[in-house]
Amino acid sequence: MNTKSFDNNCTHMTNLQSHMPCPVCDGIESASLVRMPNVPVFCNVLRRSVEEAQAVTRGGIELVLCDRCSHIYNRQFNPAIISYQPGYENSLHFSKRYRTYAAQQVERLLDTCNLYGQGIIDIGCGTGEFLRLFSRMGNCTGTGFEPTADPLEEDGVSGIHIVSHTFTEHYFDIPAKCYISRHVLEHLPDPVHFLKTIRQAMTDEDALLFLEIPNGAYMLEQCSIWDVIYEHYSYFTPLSLQYILGRTGFRFTEIQSGFGEQYLFVDAFPRAEKNMTIFSRKGMAEDALFRLTEEFALCGRKRHEKVEELIATELHLGRKMVLWGAGSKGVTLLNQLADADSIEYVVDINPGKQGKYIPGSGQLVVSPEFLTTIQADTVFIMNDMYRQEIQSVLDSLNLSARIHSL
């Protein structure tokens, strides 16, 4: 195992004085979960050469659990080395499985919140796929905010406009019935300020905030060490999400999970300032969460060792291996493997990633069709939600490679 990439010395929980306060509640007492030094700062910025990929900026991770609100965050996070620019690519919409999930969410929001024909603001919209669904399915108009968008590119969908800036008070005059923030909050050094900004923009008391983020509790339950990346300053649990929404002036009825429980999402509405409250986590279900954190580092180490053993066995048997998925899970795994060179290629269906190289470890990203030229024997996948979709692609290419979910 590559101990330079994964440190198991945080197995036992002890209360510590954090180097930085919790970004959700400002608490200073936290307990350490796991350390991962010297990891690529960006998993979702692929490089144009091996040399460039191996020379990327790196940072350290030390995940801690806030003793006050049960929030998980990286207390070694340095926002000064994070800058989101054009070229950042984490779109999942090339997957049919994911597109189905996204369309179901849009349909639910249109129906339950009566958003047909309404204005939508999507903050951190990427290339605008979610907004386009609202336009096609609900005849909505929409404005997306995305700092990584190319300002020279205009969206061709009627009623959809993408602004290559962050959302600030300068845009409060844009009419909107629904504000969307999907997979943004976990990246931000100040998520409280971000949500307060949205709350201030919501002059209509019936306006909706649809918030979706990775599920930190699921990460602990599944011991998904591959989900730990530098780009994510925060890992929200249902408890810390409840806390931050109460602190920033929102009311809601239920925090839900989706996409195989990998995501948390909530429909939140403005709450009058005089009624703003935050909860005390004492007496809630946090004890189970704290027990999970005690096991996370040890469980992650064992899972990592099993992957190393599996790869060694495949090598011994002379099998050609590839990894499917050039997203954050795959990048994290490859940068932790002691023998990452044994996996030469990474497959991805996103054409924007093909022909580029994995940050840190330097593998070439190829299309599924490329597998017919190398006759891969084993395909490692990072997310079992995509197993059926990947198997269908392999079948369409008449490839008999075996799939292993890591």
C-alpha positions in Angstrom: 0.0 0.0 0.0 1.2 3.5 -0.8 1.4 5.0 2.7 2.5 8.3 1.2 -1.1 8.8 0.0 -3.1 7.4 2.9 -2.5 7.7 6.6 -4.4 5.5 9.0 -3.1 7.1 12.2 -6.4 8.7 12.9 -8.4 5.6 13.6 -9.2 6.6 17.2 -11.3 9.6 17.7 -10.0 12.3 20.1 -11.2 15.9 20.6 -8.8 18.4 19.0 -8.5 22.1 18.6 -9.0 22.6 14.8 -6.7 24.7 12.8 -9.9 26.3 11.3 -13.4 26.5 12.6 -16.2 24.4 11.2 -17.6 26.2 8.1 -21.2 25.3 9.1 -21.4 26.2 12.8 -18.0 27.9 13.6 -17.3 25.2 16.2 -13.7 24.7 17.0 -13.8 21.2 18.6 -13.4 18.4 16.1 -12.2 14.8 15.8 -9.9 13.6 13.1 -11.0 10.9 10.7 -8.3 10.3 8.1 -5.3 12.0 6.5 -4.3 11.9 2.9 -1.2 14.0 2.2 0.0 15.2 -1.2 -3.1 14.7 -3.3 -3.9 16.5 -6.6 -5.8 19.7 -5.8 -8.1 19.1 -8.9 -9.5 15.8 -9.9 -11.8 17.2 -12.6 -9.2 19.1 -14.6 -7.5 16.6 -16.9 -4.2 17.5 -18.5 -2.9 17.4 -22.1 0.3 15.5 -21.5 1.8 13.0 -19.0 4.4 15.6 -17.9 1.7 18.2 -17.2 -0.5 15.6 -15.4 2.3 14.6 -13.1 3.3 18.2 -12.3 -0.1 19.3 -10.9 -0.5 21.3 -7.7 -1.0 19.1 -4.7 -2.4 19.6 -1.2 -3.1 17.8 2.0 -6.4 16.4 3.4 -7.3 15.9 7.0 -11.0 15.1 7.4 -12.4 16.0 10.8 -15.9 15.7 12.3 -17.3 18.7 14.0 -18.3 17.9 17.6 -21.1 20.6 17.5 -23.0 20.0 14.3 -21.7 16.7 12.9 -20.2 18.3 9.8 -17.2 16.7 8.1 -14.6 19.0 6.5 -11.0 19.2 5.5 -9.2 21.4 8.0 -6.1 21.5 5.8 -8.1 23.1 2.9 -6.4 26.1 1.4 -8.8 28.1 -0.8 -5.9 30.2 -2.1 -4.7 27.2 -4.3 -8.3 26.5 -5.7 -9.4 28.5 -8.7 -12.2 27.2 -11.0 -11.5 28.1 -14.6 -12.6 27.0 -18.0 -11.5 23.4 -18.5 -13.0 22.2 -15.2 -15.1 19.2 -16.3 -17.3 17.1 -14.0 -20.5 16.7 -16.1 -22.3 13.4 -15.6 -24.9 13.9 -18.3 -23.1 11.7 -20.8 -24.5 8.8 -18.8 -28.0 7.6 -19.6 -28.4 6.4 -16.0 -27.6 9.9 -14.7 -29.7 11.7 -17.3 -32.7 9.6 -16.2 -32.1 10.6 -12.5 -31.8 14.3 -13.4 -34.9 14.2 -15.5 -36.8 12.6 -12.7 -35.7 15.3 -10.3 -36.8 18.0 -12.8 -40.2 16.3 -13.3 -40.7 16.1 -9.5 -39.9 19.8 -9.0 -42.1 20.9 -11.9 -45.1 19.0 -10.6 -44.8 19.4 -6.8 -43.7 23.1 -6.9 -45.8 24.1 -9.9 -42.7 25.5 -11.8 -44.1 25.2 -15.3 -43.3 28.4 -17.2 -41.4 29.9 -14.3 -38.0 31.5 -14.1 -35.1 29.3 -12.8 -31.7 30.4 -11.5 -29.1 27.6 -11.4 -26.0 28.6 -9.4 -23.0 26.5 -10.5 -24.8 25.2 -13.5 -21.8 23.7 -15.4 -22.7 23.6 -19.0 -26.4 24.1 -18.3 -27.8 20.5 -18.7 -30.2 20.8 -15.7 -31.5 24.2 -17.0 -32.1 22.7 -20.4 -34.3 20.0 -18.9 -36.4 22.7 -17.2 -36.7 24.4 -20.6 -37.7 21.3 -22.5 -39.9 19.7 -19.9 -41.5 22.7 -18.3 -41.2 25.6 -20.8 -39.2 27.5 -18.2 -36.8 30.4 -18.7 -33.5 30.1 -16.9 -30.2 31.8 -16.0 -27.2 29.8 -15.0 -24.1 31.1 -13.2 -20.9 29.2 -13.9 -17.4 30.8 -13.4 -15.8 28.0 -15.5 -18.1 28.7 -18.5 -16.5 30.1 -21.6 -18.0 33.6 -22.0 -17.6 33.5 -25.8 -20.0 30.5 -26.0 -23.8 31.3 -26.2 -26.4 28.8 -25.2 -28.5 27.9 -28.1 -31.6 26.8 -26.1 -34.4 29.4 -26.2 -34.9 31.1 -22.8 -31.6 29.8 -21.3 -28.7 32.2 -20.6 -25.4 31.3 -18.9 -23.4 33.9 -17.1 -19.7 33.2 -16.6 -19.6 34.8 -13.1 -20.5 33.9 -9.6 -24.0 34.8 -8.3 -23.9 38.1 -6.3 -26.3 40.8 -5.3 -25.8 42.4 -8.7 -28.1 39.7 -10.1 -30.9 39.9 -7.5 -33.2 41.6 -10.0 -33.5 38.5 -12.2 -37.0 37.1 -11.6 -37.0 33.5 -10.4 -39.4 31.1 -8.7 -36.7 28.5 -8.1 -33.1 28.7 -7.2 -30.9 25.6 -7.8 -27.6 24.7 -6.3 -26.4 21.2 -7.2 -23.0 19.9 -6.1 -21.6 23.4 -5.4 -21.9 23.8 -1.6 -19.3 21.2 -0.8 -16.7 23.1 -2.7 -17.1 26.5 -1.0 -14.9 27.9 1.8 -17.9 29.8 3.1 -21.1 27.9 2.5 -23.0 30.0 5.1 -22.4 33.2 3.1 -23.4 31.4 -0.1 -26.7 30.3 1.3 -27.4 33.7 2.9 -26.8 35.3 -0.5 -29.5 33.1 -2.1 -31.8 33.8 0.8 -31.5 37.5 0.4 -32.3 37.2 -3.3 -35.6 35.4 -2.5 -38.1 38.2 -2.2 -41.0 35.8 -3.0 -41.9 33.8 0.2 -43.1 30.9 -2.0 -39.7 30.8 -3.9 -37.9 27.5 -3.7 -34.3 26.5 -3.2 -33.4 23.1 -4.5 -30.1 22.0 -3.0 -28.3 18.8 -3.8 -24.9 17.6 -2.5 -22.9 14.4 -1.9 -24.1 12.5 1.1 -21.3 12.5 3.7 -23.1 10.0 5.9 -23.3 7.6 3.0 -19.6 8.0 2.4 -18.9 6.9 6.0 -21.5 4.0 5.8 -20.0 2.6 2.6 -16.4 3.4 3.7 -16.0 5.1 0.3 -12.5 6.4 0.7 -12.4 7.2 -3.0 -14.9 10.0 -2.5 -12.4 12.0 -0.4 -11.0 14.7 -2.7 -9.3 18.1 -2.2 -12.0 19.9 -4.2 -14.5 19.1 -1.6 -13.9 21.2 1.5 -17.1 19.9 3.1 -19.0 16.6 3.4 -22.5 17.3 4.6 -24.4 14.9 6.7 -28.2 15.2 7.2 -27.5 16.8 10.5 -25.1 19.5 9.3 -27.3 20.2 6.3 -30.2 20.7 8.7 -28.0 23.0 10.8 -26.8 25.2 8.0 -30.3 25.6 6.4 -31.7 26.7 9.8 -28.8 29.1 10.3 -29.2 30.8 6.9 -33.0 31.4 7.0 -34.6 28.4 5.4 -37.4 26.1 6.3 -38.0 22.6 4.9 -40.0 19.4 5.7 -37.6 16.7 4.8 -34.0 16.0 3.8 -34.0 13.2 1.3 -31.4 11.0 -0.4 -31.2 10.0 -4.1 -29.1 8.3 -6.7 -28.6 5.2 -4.6 -28.4 7.3 -1.4 -25.2 8.9 -2.7 -26.7 12.4 -2.8 -28.7 14.4 -0.2 -31.3 16.8 -1.6 -33.8 19.2 -0.1 -36.6 21.5 -1.1 -36.2 24.6 1.1 -38.2 27.8 1.4 -37.6 31.2 2.9 -38.2 31.6 6.6 -38.9 34.9 8.3 -35.9 36.2 10.1 -37.6 36.4 13.4 -38.3 32.7 13.1 -34.8 31.6 12.2 -33.6 28.8 14.4 -30.8 26.3 14.6 -31.0 22.9 16.2 -29.0 21.3 19.0 -27.7 17.9 17.9 -27.8 16.5 21.4 -30.3 13.7 21.7 -30.4 13.1 17.9 -29.0 10.2 15.9 -25.5 11.6 15.8 -24.1 8.8 18.0 -24.4 6.3 15.1 -22.6 8.8 12.9 -19.8 9.2 15.4 -19.4 5.4 15.6 -19.0 5.3 11.8 -16.3 7.9 11.9 -14.3 5.8 14.3 -14.2 3.0 11.8 -13.7 5.0 8.6 -9.9 5.2 8.4 -9.4 1.5 9.3 -12.1 0.4 7.0 -10.7 2.5 4.2 -7.3 1.0 4.7 -8.7 -2.5 4.5 -10.6 -1.7 1.3 -7.5 -0.2 -0.2 -5.5 -3.3 0.6 -8.1 -5.5 -1.1 -7.8 -3.4 -4.3 -4.0 -3.7 -4.2 -4.3 -7.5 -3.8 -6.8 -7.8 -6.6 -4.6 -5.8 -9.0 -1.6 -8.0 -8.0 -3.6 -11.1 -8.8 -4.7 -9.8 -12.2 -1.1 -8.9 -13.0 0.1 -12.4 -12.0 -2.5 -13.9 -14.3 -1.3 -11.7 -17.2 -4.6 -9.9 -17.5 -5.0 -6.5 -19.2 -6.7 -4.1 -16.9 -8.4 -0.7 -17.4 -10.3 1.6 -15.1 -13.7 2.9 -16.2 -14.5 6.5 -15.2 -12.1 9.5 -15.2 -14.1 11.2 -12.4 -13.0 12.0 -8.9 -13.4 8.5 -7.6 -11.1 7.1 -10.3 -8.5 9.9 -9.9 -8.4 9.4 -6.2 -7.9 5.7 -6.5 -5.1 5.9 -9.1 -3.3 8.5 -7.0 -3.3 6.1 -4.0 -2.2 2.9 -5.7 1.3 1.7 -5.1 1.4 0.2 -8.6 -0.8 2.6 -10.5 1.3 2.1 -13.7 -0.3 -1.4 -14.0 -3.4 0.4 -15.2 -2.4 2.1 -18.4 -5.7 3.4 -19.6 -8.9 5.0 -18.1 -12.1 4.7 -20.1 -14.7 7.6 -20.1 -17.7 8.2 -22.2 -17.3 12.0 -22.0 -15.5 13.0 -25.2 -14.2 16.1 -23.5 -12.0 13.9 -21.3 -10.8 11.5 -24.0 -7.2 12.1 -25.1 -6.3 13.8 -21.9 -4.4 12.5 -18.9 -5.3 11.8 -15.2 -3.9 14.5 -12.9 -1.2 13.1 -10.7 -0.9 9.5 -11.9 -0.9 10.3 -15.6 -3.0 7.6 -17.3 -4.4 8.3 -20.7 -8.2 8.7 -21.0 -9.7 6.7 -23.9 -13.1 6.1 -25.4 -14.9 2.8 -24.9 -14.2 1.9 -28.6 -10.5 2.0 -27.8 -10.9 -1.2 -25.8 -11.4 -3.2 -29.0 -7.8 -2.4 -29.9 -6.2 -3.5 -26.7 -8.6 -6.4 -25.8 -8.9 -5.6 -22.1 -9.6 -8.6 -19.9 -10.7 -6.7 -16.7 -12.6 -3.5 -16.3 -12.6 -1.9 -12.9 -15.5 0.4 -12.1 -15.7 2.9 -9.3 -19.5 3.3 -9.0 -21.8 0.3 -9.1 -24.7 2.5 -10.1 -23.3 2.5 -13.6 -22.6 -1.3 -13.9 -25.5 -2.1 -16.1 -24.8 0.8 -18.4 -21.1 -0.2 -18.7 -22.0 -3.8 -19.3 -24.3 -2.7 -22.2 -21.5 -0.7 -23.8 -19.1 -3.7 -23.5 -21.7 -6.0 -25.0 -22.3 -3.6 -27.9 -18.6 -3.7 -28.7 -18.5 -7.6 -28.4 -16.1 -7.4 -25.5 -16.0 -10.2 -23.0 -14.0 -8.3 -20.3 -15.1 -9.0 -16.7 -16.3 -6.1 -14.6 -15.0 -5.6 -11.0 -16.6 -3.0 -8.8 -14.0 -1.5 -6.5 
